[in-house]
Amino acid sequence: MSFTNISLVKKHISEHHLGVSEMENHPVHLVGSSPVKLPDSNIQVGTEKVKGKEIFSPVQENISFSSGDTIQLLHPELIFDTVVVASDSSLGRIFVENIDYSIDYDNGRIIRLPGGSIPALSSVVIFYLYYRVYQKDADYKIDYLKGELTRLSGAIEDGQWVLVDYKVEYGFLNDDTISQAIAEANERVLKFIDPSYYESEDQGLITAETYLSVSILCNIKAVEVLNLNLSGSNANLLSRSWNMMAEAYAKQAYVILSDFAKVFSSLPSPKAIKSER
């Protein structure tokens, strides 16, 4: 009997955000209707943004901080390093990012920083470029499990390069893999603990087997990332971090299991026998 289950393992992985990673601005060349493999599989559903640079003249907005220090611009998804904030449209004075103001590029917000050179309640002019965000099932389709992106007959031109953002979450492993990890963890637990605990519902055993299952899954992930198309030594570094996580979880599991370890009966001390002559 397993002490843990798929739901518990998934819950632990999700709550502790194990292996959550984000890809941002990955370039993809979409030709015809051929699917393009992204660097990752098991992409978290709904986290992708497929975007392209379709404007080449900057947008100009006149904004006022009279109602607060955070202003929502007309467009989100600003292109990094294209934002200019000035005192007027003739660029009489140009303000400095992260000193006078900060930018939320994804959501299209500008924040006046206290202590900077932009006076409170004042107005400024902002120039910027932004990405066009394409629509799923109209401009593209995506296979989240395989990590494949395919152009549709929408706004994306044939042969166009686009940029893709998405999240990969380790908690979205398939149930079969998690089930196999639990079975392996359970076998290790049963070999370690005293048989009197085989039918126990002690929380310690549940936690320990969950940790061992996570450890096994981390080892699986360590092997998987070695096959990723990562530059330089990134794959080795990522694999090593998964291995370290696997070791940490296994260590915690066996610390807990030590309270349930097999009890070995001690042998009686040998007695001296007086020889008779």
N, C-alpha and C positions, 0 to 999 in steps of 0.2 A: 504494500500500500504506500503510495506517495504521500508525503506530508504536505507538499505544496501543490499548486495547480497553475495552469496557464494564466488565468486571470490575475493571480497574485504576483506572478513573475512580471507580467506586463505592467501591472499597477506600480510595482517597485521601479521598474525601468523608466516609466513615464514620469512618476513623481520626482525621481532624482535626476531626470533629464540626462540620462546616460547616452552618450554618443550623439547628442543633438549637434548637428553641424549645418552651417549655412553656406550656400554658394551664391555669389553675387557677381553679376556682370560677366557670366561665362559666354564667350562668343560662339555662335552657332551659324553655320552656313546652310541655308535651307534651299535645296535645289529640287524643283519638281514636287512630287508627292512622296519622295523617299524619306523614310524615318531616319532621324539622326540620333545616335546614342549619346546621351549625356554622361558625364563622368560617374554618376551615381545611379543606383537602382533604389527601389523602395522609397520614392519621393513622397513626402507628406502631402496628402491630398489638399488641394486648394492653396498651397503656399507659393506656387510658381507665379512669376511675372515674366512675360515675354515682351520685350520692348525694343524700340528702334529709334534712331536719331533721324527725324524727318524734317526738322526745321534748321535753318542755317543762319537766320537773322534773329538776334536776341529779342525776347519779349521785354517791353518796358512797362513798369508799374510805378505809380506814385502812391506811396503808402504813408500812413500817419500812425504814430504811437500814442495818439491822444487818448485812446481808450484802453491802452495796456501795452506791455512790452513784447507780446507775442502776436504776430500778424500772419494770418493765413493768406497765401498767395493764390492766384487764379489757377495755377497748375501744380500738381504734385510731380514726383519723379524728376527732380531737377538734376541736370548733368553736372557732375562734380567738376569743380574748377572753372565753371563758366559764369559764376555769380559775381556781379559787381554792384556794390552799394555805394551811392554817392550822395552828396548834399543837394545836387540839382542835376538836371538833364545834360548840362554842359560839363559835368564831371569837375565842378569847382573844387570839391574835396572828396577824395575816395577813402572810405572807411576800411578797416582791416578786420578780416574774419577772425573769430576767436579772441579778439581783443575788444572790438567795438560791438560786434554782433556774432551770433552763431546761426547755423542753418540746419534745419531738419530736411535733408535732401529728399528722403522718401515721401514725406507728407507735404512738402512745399510750404514750410513755415520759416519765418525769420524772427529771431529773438534778439531784442536789444539787451546788451550786457551792462549792468550797473558798473559804473567806474570807467566805462569806455567814453569815446568822444562824441557819441550820438546823444544830444541832449534829451532829457525826458520830455514827453509830449510833443516832440518835433516830428517833422516830415522828412522823408528821404525818397530817393529814386533808386529803383533796383532794376538791373538788367540780368537776364538769365536765359539759358536754353533748357529745354526739358525733353524727356523721352515721350514718345507715343507708346502707350501700353496696349498691346493687342488682346483680342478677346478669344477665350477658349471656345472651341466648337464653331467659331465663325472664321477666325484667322488661322488657327492651329488646333491640333489635338495632341494630347499627351497620354502616354501609357505610364502611369505612376509606378507600377510594379517593375517594369523593364527599364524605366528611365529613358524613354524614347520620345522625341518631339517630331511632329510631322506638320508640314505646311498644308493649309487648305486654300481653296480659291477665294480668299478674302483680301485683306488689306496688305498682306505681306507679299512683296514682289518675288517672282521666281528668281532664285539666285541671291536673294538678299541676305545680308548678315544681320542677325539680331543678337541681343544680349538677354541672358536668362538668369533670373534669381529663383532660388527654391531652398527648401529645407529638407534635410534627411534626418529622420529620427529612428534611432535604434529600436525603439519600442514597437516599430511597425514590422518586425520580423514575422514571417508566417508562423502559423500555429504548429505546423508539423515540426519545424526546427526547434521551437521552444519545447514541444512535447518530448522530443528526443533528448534534449538537454536535461529535462526533468527526470527522465528515466535513468540517464547516466548518473545524475546527482543522487537519485534515490538508491541506486546500487552501491554507491560509495558510502552513503549514510548508513545503510543496513550492515555493511561490513565493519563499520566503525563502532556503532552503538551496541549496547547490551540488548540481547533478544527480548528482555522484559519490557523494552520500550517500543517494540515493533507496532503495537496497536495504539500507542499513545497519541494524544491530541495536544501535547504540550506546545506552547507557543514557541519555545526555544527550538524545537525540532522543525517547526514550520519555517521559522526565520532562517535557520542554518541551511535547510535544503533549498530555500529560495536563493540565498547567497551563493550556494554552490552552483545552482542552475545559471545564475547571472555570470558567474566566473567562467563556466563552460561556454556560454554565449559570447563573452568577451574574447575568449581564445579563438572562436570561430571567426569573429570579426577581424582579429589580428591577421589571420590567414587571408581573409578576403581582401583587405586593403593592400596587400602586397601585389595584387593583380590590377590595382587601379592604375590608370595612366597619369601618374603624378610625376612632376619634374624632380630631378636631382634625387636627394635622399628623403623626400617628404614621405614616401610610402613606408620606408623603414622606420622613420620617426613615429608615424602614426601607428604602425603595427606595434612598435615597442610600447607606446602609451596604452594600447589595448591590453597587451600582455601584463603590464604593470597593474592595470585595473583588475585583471583576472586574478593575479596573485593576491591583491589586497582583499578581494571578496572571498577567495578561498581561505585565506588566513583567518578572517573574521568568522567564517563558517566553522572551522575546526576549533576555534577558541570556544564557541558556543557548544559544539558537540562534545567537548571534553567533559562536560557535566553529565553526559549520557554514555560515556565510554564503557566498553565491556569490563566487567568485574572478573578478575582472575583470582580464584581461590588460592590462598597461600599454602604451600606445602609445609607439613610439620617439620620442625627443626630436627635434624638427625640426633639420635641419642647414642651416647657412648656405651658400648657393650664391653663388660668386663670379661676378658677371656679366662676360661678355667683351664688349669693345667693339672 
